[in-house]
C-alpha cells in the first residue's frame, strides 16, 4: 500500500504563539492560538501550513526554506532577492530596478543572526505576530530600504520611475495571502508606476517609455466641448450656434447675390438680343 505521508497522532499537537515553527518532525502538527493555522511536518523536513478562512476557503502554504547566511540582517516581513549567482545568498529587495525587484520570497522566521526562514513567492500566505493589518490592505515593495528600516514593504504604490510590485494582501489583521509570482522576474512596470503617480483627471496618454500624461479635449474656434475630461460620461463635441447662424446668413446672402447676378445676366442678355436682332435682319436684306 502506498504511503500518503508521515503518520501523526493527537499527541503530536502543540501550540505556538504565532508564525510557522522553525522545524517540525515528520508527522508533527502545530497550531497557532492567533492565526487559526495548522502547521504540518513533512518527511523531507519542510513545514506546510493550512489556513482556513471564515468563508470556508482553505489556503495551503508551500514549503518554506531555511537558509544559513552569516549576519544576514533580516527581520520577519523582509522581501529578499538573489543579488548574484551564489546559491543561498540573499539581500533586501527594492523596487528601484527590475533586478532588485526580482523577489524570491518573504522572511518569516529569524531564529538567529546567521539563520532565517523565508516563504517563496506565490507560496500561499504569511503571518505576523502583531495584529496590525487592515483586511484588504495591499503591500508593495519599497524603492529604498532606508524609508522603512524594519521592513522593505509599504501600503502605497511607489512613485515613478520605481516599479510597482504587489506582494501580498491582508485578509485578517495578521494573515496575508501572497500574490502569485510576487515580484519574481520583474513583474513591476515603469508604465504602471508612472500611471499610479498621476494625480488629477483626464485621458491617459503614453508620451514615452514609462511616461504618461493626462489630457483634456480643448475647444477650438466655433467648437463647443461638453465634459472635456470624460468624468461624467462621454465627451460631446458640437458646433457653436453662433457659427451655425453665421453660416445660415452667409448662405442666404450668397443665394440673394446669386439670384441678383442671374437676373442681371438675363436682363443683359435680353438687351443685347434686342440690339443685335435688327442688325441681323438688315444684314439678311442686303
DRENDO-1510 file (C-alpha; in Angstrom, 1 decimal, always signed):
<recs>
REC; n; res; u; v; w
REC; 1; UNK; +0.0; +0.0; +0.0 .
REC; 2; UNK; +1.3; +3.4; -0.9 .
REC; 3; UNK; +2.3; +5.8; +1.9 .
REC; 4; UNK; +0.5; +9.1; +1.6 .
REC; 5; UNK; +2.6; +10.9; +4.2 .
REC; 6; UNK; +4.1; +10.7; +7.6 .
REC; 7; UNK; +1.8; +9.4; +10.3 .
REC; 8; UNK; +0.6; +11.7; +13.1 .
REC; 9; UNK; -1.4; +11.5; +16.2 .
REC; 10; UNK; -3.1; +13.9; +18.6 .
REC; 11; UNK; -0.1; +13.5; +20.9 .
REC; 12; UNK; +2.0; +15.4; +18.4 .
REC; 13; UNK; -0.2; +18.5; +18.7 .
REC; 14; UNK; +1.5; +21.6; +20.3 .
REC; 15; UNK; +0.6; +25.3; +20.3 .
REC; 16; UNK; +2.6; +28.2; +19.1 .
REC; 17; UNK; +2.2; +31.9; +19.8 .
REC; 18; UNK; +2.3; +32.9; +16.1 .
REC; 19; UNK; +4.1; +32.1; +12.9 .
REC; 20; UNK; +5.4; +28.8; +11.5 .
REC; 21; UNK; +7.8; +26.8; +13.6 .
REC; 22; UNK; +11.5; +26.7; +12.5 .
REC; 23; UNK; +11.1; +22.9; +12.2 .
REC; 24; UNK; +8.8; +20.1; +12.8 .
REC; 25; UNK; +9.4; +16.4; +13.0 .
REC; 26; UNK; +7.8; +14.3; +10.2 .
REC; 27; UNK; +4.1; +13.9; +11.1 .
REC; 28; UNK; +4.2; +16.5; +13.8 .
REC; 29; UNK; +1.4; +19.1; +13.9 .
REC; 30; UNK; +1.5; +22.5; +15.4 .
REC; 31; UNK; -1.3; +25.1; +15.7 .
REC; 32; UNK; -1.4; +28.8; +16.5 .
REC; 33; UNK; -3.6; +30.5; +19.1 .
REC; 34; UNK; -3.7; +33.6; +17.0 .
REC; 35; UNK; -3.8; +32.7; +13.3 .
REC; 36; UNK; -6.1; +29.6; +13.1 .
REC; 37; UNK; -3.3; +27.9; +11.2 .
REC; 38; UNK; -2.2; +24.2; +11.3 .
REC; 39; UNK; +1.4; +23.5; +10.6 .
REC; 40; UNK; +2.4; +20.0; +9.4 .
REC; 41; UNK; +5.9; +18.5; +9.3 .
REC; 42; UNK; +6.7; +16.6; +6.1 .
REC; 43; UNK; +9.1; +13.7; +5.6 .
REC; 44; UNK; +11.7; +15.9; +3.9 .
REC; 45; UNK; +11.8; +18.2; +6.9 .
REC; 46; UNK; +9.8; +21.0; +5.3 .
REC; 47; UNK; +6.8; +22.6; +7.1 .
REC; 48; UNK; +3.5; +23.1; +5.3 .
REC; 49; UNK; +0.8; +25.4; +6.6 .
REC; 50; UNK; -3.0; +25.2; +6.1 .
REC; 51; UNK; -5.2; +28.3; +6.8 .
REC; 52; UNK; -9.0; +28.1; +6.9 .
REC; 53; UNK; -10.8; +31.3; +6.1 .
REC; 54; UNK; -14.2; +32.2; +7.5 .
REC; 55; UNK; -15.7; +31.8; +4.0 .
REC; 56; UNK; -14.7; +28.1; +4.2 .
REC; 57; UNK; -11.8; +28.5; +1.7 .
REC; 58; UNK; -8.6; +26.7; +2.6 .
REC; 59; UNK; -5.2; +28.2; +1.6 .
REC; 60; UNK; -2.3; +25.8; +1.6 .
REC; 61; UNK; +1.1; +27.3; +2.1 .
REC; 62; UNK; +4.0; +25.9; +0.0 .
REC; 63; UNK; +7.0; +24.6; +2.0 .
REC; 64; UNK; +9.2; +27.4; +3.4 .
REC; 65; UNK; +13.1; +27.4; +3.1 .
REC; 66; UNK; +15.6; +27.8; +5.9 .
REC; 67; UNK; +18.9; +29.4; +5.0 .
REC; 68; UNK; +22.2; +29.8; +6.8 .
REC; 69; UNK; +23.7; +33.2; +5.9 .
REC; 70; UNK; +26.1; +34.9; +8.2 .
REC; 71; UNK; +25.0; +38.3; +9.5 .
REC; 72; UNK; +22.0; +38.4; +7.1 .
REC; 73; UNK; +20.4; +41.3; +9.0 .
REC; 74; UNK; +16.8; +40.3; +8.0 .
REC; 75; UNK; +13.7; +40.6; +10.1 .
REC; 76; UNK; +10.3; +38.9; +9.6 .
REC; 77; UNK; +8.4; +40.6; +6.7 .
REC; 78; UNK; +11.5; +41.5; +4.7 .
REC; 79; UNK; +11.4; +40.8; +1.0 .
REC; 80; UNK; +14.6; +39.3; -0.4 .
REC; 81; UNK; +16.2; +38.6; -3.8 .
REC; 82; UNK; +19.3; +37.0; -5.1 .
REC; 83; UNK; +21.9; +39.7; -5.9 .
REC; 84; UNK; +24.3; +37.3; -7.7 .
REC; 85; UNK; +24.8; +33.7; -8.8 .
REC; 86; UNK; +25.9; +32.4; -5.4 .
REC; 87; UNK; +23.3; +29.9; -4.1 .
REC; 88; UNK; +21.5; +30.9; -0.9 .
REC; 89; UNK; +23.0; +34.4; -0.6 .
REC; 90; UNK; +20.2; +37.0; -0.4 .
REC; 91; UNK; +19.8; +40.7; +0.0 .
REC; 92; UNK; +16.9; +43.1; +0.7 .
REC; 93; UNK; +14.8; +43.6; -2.4 .
REC; 94; UNK; +13.8; +47.1; -3.6 .
REC; 95; UNK; +11.6; +48.4; -6.4 .
REC; 96; UNK; +14.1; +50.9; -7.9 .
REC; 97; UNK; +15.3; +48.5; -10.6 .
REC; 98; UNK; +14.0; +45.3; -12.2 .
REC; 99; UNK; +17.0; +43.3; -10.9 .
REC; 100; UNK; +16.4; +44.5; -7.3 .
REC; 101; UNK; +12.7; +43.8; -7.6 .
REC; 102; UNK; +13.1; +40.1; -8.5 .
REC; 103; UNK; +11.7; +39.0; -5.2 .
REC; 104; UNK; +12.2; +35.3; -4.3 .
REC; 105; UNK; +10.4; +35.3; -1.0 .
REC; 106; UNK; +9.3; +36.8; +2.3 .
REC; 107; UNK; +11.3; +36.3; +5.5 .
REC; 108; UNK; +9.0; +34.7; +8.1 .
REC; 109; UNK; +11.3; +33.4; +10.9 .
REC; 110; UNK; +14.6; +34.7; +12.2 .
REC; 111; UNK; +16.0; +32.3; +14.9 .
REC; 112; UNK; +19.5; +33.8; +14.9 .
REC; 113; UNK; +21.6; +36.4; +13.2 .
REC; 114; UNK; +23.0; +33.7; +10.9 .
REC; 115; UNK; +19.8; +31.7; +10.0 .
REC; 116; UNK; +16.5; +32.7; +8.6 .
REC; 117; UNK; +13.4; +31.1; +7.0 .
REC; 118; UNK; +11.6; +32.5; +4.1 .
REC; 119; UNK; +8.3; +31.8; +2.2 .
REC; 120; UNK; +8.8; +31.6; -1.6 .
REC; 121; UNK; +6.8; +33.9; -3.7 .
REC; 122; UNK; +3.3; +32.6; -4.6 .
REC; 123; UNK; +3.6; +30.2; -1.7 .
REC; 124; UNK; +0.2; +30.7; -0.1 .
REC; 125; UNK; +0.2; +33.1; +2.9 .
REC; 126; UNK; +2.4; +34.8; +5.5 .
REC; 127; UNK; +1.7; +35.7; +9.1 .
REC; 128; UNK; +3.0; +38.3; +11.6 .
REC; 129; UNK; +3.0; +38.3; +15.4 .
REC; 130; UNK; +1.1; +41.6; +15.9 .
REC; 131; UNK; -2.5; +42.2; +14.7 .
REC; 132; UNK; -1.8; +45.5; +12.9 .
REC; 133; UNK; -3.0; +45.0; +9.3 .
REC; 134; UNK; -6.3; +46.1; +7.9 .
REC; 135; UNK; -8.1; +43.4; +5.8 .
REC; 136; UNK; -7.9; +44.4; +2.2 .
REC; 137; UNK; -4.6; +46.3; +2.5 .
REC; 138; UNK; -2.2; +45.6; -0.3 .
REC; 139; UNK; +1.5; +45.7; +0.4 .
REC; 140; UNK; +4.1; +46.8; -2.2 .
REC; 141; UNK; +7.9; +46.6; -2.5 .
REC; 142; UNK; +9.5; +49.8; -1.3 .
REC; 143; UNK; +12.0; +51.6; -3.6 .
REC; 144; UNK; +14.6; +52.1; -0.7 .
REC; 145; UNK; +15.3; +50.2; +2.4 .
REC; 146; UNK; +16.1; +53.3; +4.4 .
REC; 147; UNK; +12.5; +54.5; +4.1 .
REC; 148; UNK; +11.4; +51.6; +6.3 .
REC; 149; UNK; +14.3; +50.2; +8.3 .
REC; 150; UNK; +12.5; +47.2; +9.7 .
REC; 151; UNK; +10.8; +46.1; +6.5 .
REC; 152; UNK; +11.1; +46.9; +2.8 .
REC; 153; UNK; +7.4; +47.0; +2.1 .
REC; 154; UNK; +4.8; +49.8; +2.1 .
REC; 155; UNK; +1.0; +50.1; +1.7 .
REC; 156; UNK; +1.0; +52.6; -1.3 .
REC; 157; UNK; +2.4; +52.0; -4.8 .
REC; 158; UNK; +5.8; +53.7; -5.1 .
REC; 159; UNK; +6.1; +56.7; -7.3 .
REC; 160; UNK; +7.7; +56.7; -10.8 .
REC; 161; UNK; +10.2; +55.7; -12.1 .
REC; 162; UNK; +10.2; +52.9; -9.4 .
REC; 163; UNK; +8.5; +49.6; -10.2 .
REC; 164; UNK; +5.1; +48.7; -8.8 .
REC; 165; UNK; +5.5; +45.2; -7.2 .
REC; 166; UNK; +2.4; +44.0; -5.2 .
REC; 167; UNK; +3.5; +41.4; -2.7 .
REC; 168; UNK; +0.5; +40.3; -0.6 .
REC; 169; UNK; -3.0; +41.4; +0.5 .
REC; 170; UNK; -4.1; +41.2; +4.1 .
REC; 171; UNK; -7.1; +39.0; +4.8 .
REC; 172; UNK; -7.0; +39.4; +8.6 .
REC; 173; UNK; -5.1; +41.6; +11.0 .
REC; 174; UNK; -2.1; +39.3; +10.9 .
REC; 175; UNK; -2.5; +37.0; +7.9 .
REC; 176; UNK; -1.7; +37.9; +4.3 .
REC; 177; UNK; -2.1; +36.0; +1.0 .
REC; 178; UNK; +0.9; +36.2; -1.3 .
REC; 179; UNK; +0.3; +37.2; -4.8 .
REC; 180; UNK; +1.1; +34.5; -7.3 .
REC; 181; UNK; +4.7; +35.2; -8.6 .
REC; 182; UNK; +5.2; +38.2; -6.4 .
REC; 183; UNK; +8.0; +40.3; -7.8 .
REC; 184; UNK; +9.8; +37.4; -9.4 .
REC; 185; UNK; +11.0; +38.0; -12.9 .
REC; 186; UNK; +10.5; +41.8; -12.7 .
REC; 187; UNK; +6.7; +41.8; -12.7 .
REC; 188; UNK; +6.8; +45.6; -11.9 .
REC; 189; UNK; +6.2; +48.0; -14.7 .
REC; 190; UNK; +7.6; +51.6; -15.2 .
REC; 191; UNK; +4.4; +52.4; -17.1 .
REC; 192; UNK; +2.2; +51.2; -14.2 .
REC; 193; UNK; +4.4; +53.2; -11.8 .
REC; 194; UNK; +4.0; +56.4; -13.9 .
REC; 195; UNK; +0.3; +55.9; -14.1 .
REC; 196; UNK; +0.0; +55.4; -10.4 .
REC; 197; UNK; +1.9; +58.6; -9.8 .
REC; 198; UNK; -0.5; +60.7; -11.8 .
REC; 199; UNK; -3.0; +63.0; -10.0 .
REC; 200; UNK; -6.0; +64.8; -11.4 .
REC; 201; UNK; -8.5; +63.8; -14.1 .
REC; 202; UNK; -8.5; +63.4; -17.8 .
REC; 203; UNK; -7.5; +61.0; -20.6 .
REC; 204; UNK; -4.3; +58.9; -20.2 .
REC; 205; UNK; -1.7; +59.4; -23.0 .
REC; 206; UNK; +1.5; +57.5; -23.2 .
REC; 207; UNK; +4.2; +60.0; -24.1 .
REC; 208; UNK; +7.2; +57.7; -24.0 .
REC; 209; UNK; +8.6; +54.7; -22.2 .
REC; 210; UNK; +7.5; +54.8; -18.6 .
REC; 211; UNK; +6.0; +58.3; -19.0 .
REC; 212; UNK; +2.3; +59.2; -19.1 .
REC; 213; UNK; +0.3; +62.4; -19.1 .
REC; 214; UNK; -3.3; +63.4; -18.6 .
REC; 215; UNK; -5.0; +65.2; -21.5 .
REC; 216; UNK; -8.4; +67.0; -21.9 .
REC; 217; UNK; -10.3; +67.9; -25.1 .
REC; 218; UNK; -9.8; +71.6; -25.8 .
REC; 219; UNK; -12.4; +73.8; -27.7 .
REC; 220; UNK; -11.3; +75.3; -30.9 .
REC; 221; UNK; -12.8; +78.3; -32.7 .
REC; 222; UNK; -16.5; +77.7; -33.2 .
REC; 223; UNK; -16.4; +74.4; -31.4 .
REC; 224; UNK; -18.1; +73.6; -28.0 .
REC; 225; UNK; -16.9; +70.6; -25.9 .
REC; 226; UNK; -19.0; +69.3; -23.1 .
REC; 227; UNK; -17.5; +67.0; -20.3 .
REC; 228; UNK; -14.0; +67.6; -21.7 .
REC; 229; UNK; -12.3; +65.2; -19.2 .
REC; 230; UNK; -14.9; +62.5; -19.5 .
REC; 231; UNK; -15.7; +62.4; -15.8 .
REC; 232; UNK; -19.5; +62.5; -16.1 .
REC; 233; UNK; -19.6; +60.3; -19.3 .
REC; 234; UNK; -18.5; +60.5; -22.9 .
REC; 235; UNK; -17.5; +64.0; -24.1 .
REC; 236; UNK; -19.7; +65.6; -26.7 .
REC; 237; UNK; -18.4; +67.9; -29.4 .
REC; 238; UNK; -20.7; +70.4; -31.2 .
REC; 239; UNK; -20.6; +73.4; -33.5 .
REC; 240; UNK; -21.3; +76.7; -31.7 .
REC; 241; UNK; -24.9; +78.1; -32.5 .
REC; 242; UNK; -23.4; +81.5; -33.5 .
REC; 243; UNK; -21.3; +79.7; -36.1 .
REC; 244; UNK; -24.4; +77.9; -37.4 .
REC; 245; UNK; -26.3; +81.3; -37.6 .
REC; 246; UNK; -23.4; +82.9; -39.4 .
REC; 247; UNK; -23.2; +80.1; -41.9 .
REC; 248; UNK; -27.0; +80.4; -42.5 .
REC; 249; UNK; -26.7; +84.2; -43.0 .
REC; 250; UNK; -23.8; +83.6; -45.4 .
REC; 251; UNK; -25.9; +81.0; -47.3 .
REC; 252; UNK; -28.9; +83.5; -47.6 .
REC; 253; UNK; -26.5; +86.3; -48.7 .
REC; 254; UNK; -24.9; +84.1; -51.3 .
REC; 255; UNK; -28.3; +82.9; -52.5 .
REC; 256; UNK; -29.5; +86.5; -52.8 .
REC; 257; UNK; -26.4; +87.6; -54.6 .
REC; 258; UNK; -26.7; +84.6; -56.9 .
REC; 259; UNK; -30.3; +85.5; -57.7 .
REC; 260; UNK; -29.3; +89.1; -58.4 .
REC; 261; UNK; -26.5; +88.0; -60.7 .
REC; 262; UNK; -28.7; +85.7; -62.6 .
REC; 263; UNK; -31.4; +88.4; -63.0 .
REC; 264; UNK; -28.8; +90.9; -64.2 .
REC; 265; UNK; -27.4; +88.4; -66.6 .
REC; 266; UNK; -30.8; +87.6; -68.1 .
REC; 267; UNK; -31.6; +91.3; -68.4 .
REC; 268; UNK; -28.3; +92.0; -70.1 .
REC; 269; UNK; -28.8; +89.1; -72.5 .
REC; 270; UNK; -32.3; +90.4; -73.3 .
REC; 271; UNK; -30.9; +93.8; -74.0 .
REC; 272; UNK; -28.1; +92.5; -76.2 .
REC; 273; UNK; -30.6; +90.3; -78.1 .
REC; 274; UNK; -32.9; +93.2; -78.8 .
REC; 275; UNK; -30.0; +95.2; -80.1 .
REC; 276; UNK; -28.5; +92.6; -82.3 .
REC; 277; UNK; -31.7; +91.2; -83.9 .
REC; 278; UNK; -32.4; +94.3; -86.1 .
REC; 279; UNK; -28.8; +94.2; -87.3 .
REC; 280; UNK; -29.2; +90.6; -88.3 .
REC; 281; UNK; -32.4; +91.3; -90.1 .
REC; 282; UNK; -30.8; +94.2; -92.1 .
REC; 283; UNK; -27.9; +92.1; -93.0 .
REC; 284; UNK; -30.3; +89.5; -94.4 .
REC; 285; UNK; -31.9; +92.0; -96.8 .
REC; 286; UNK; -28.6; +93.1; -98.4 .
</recs>
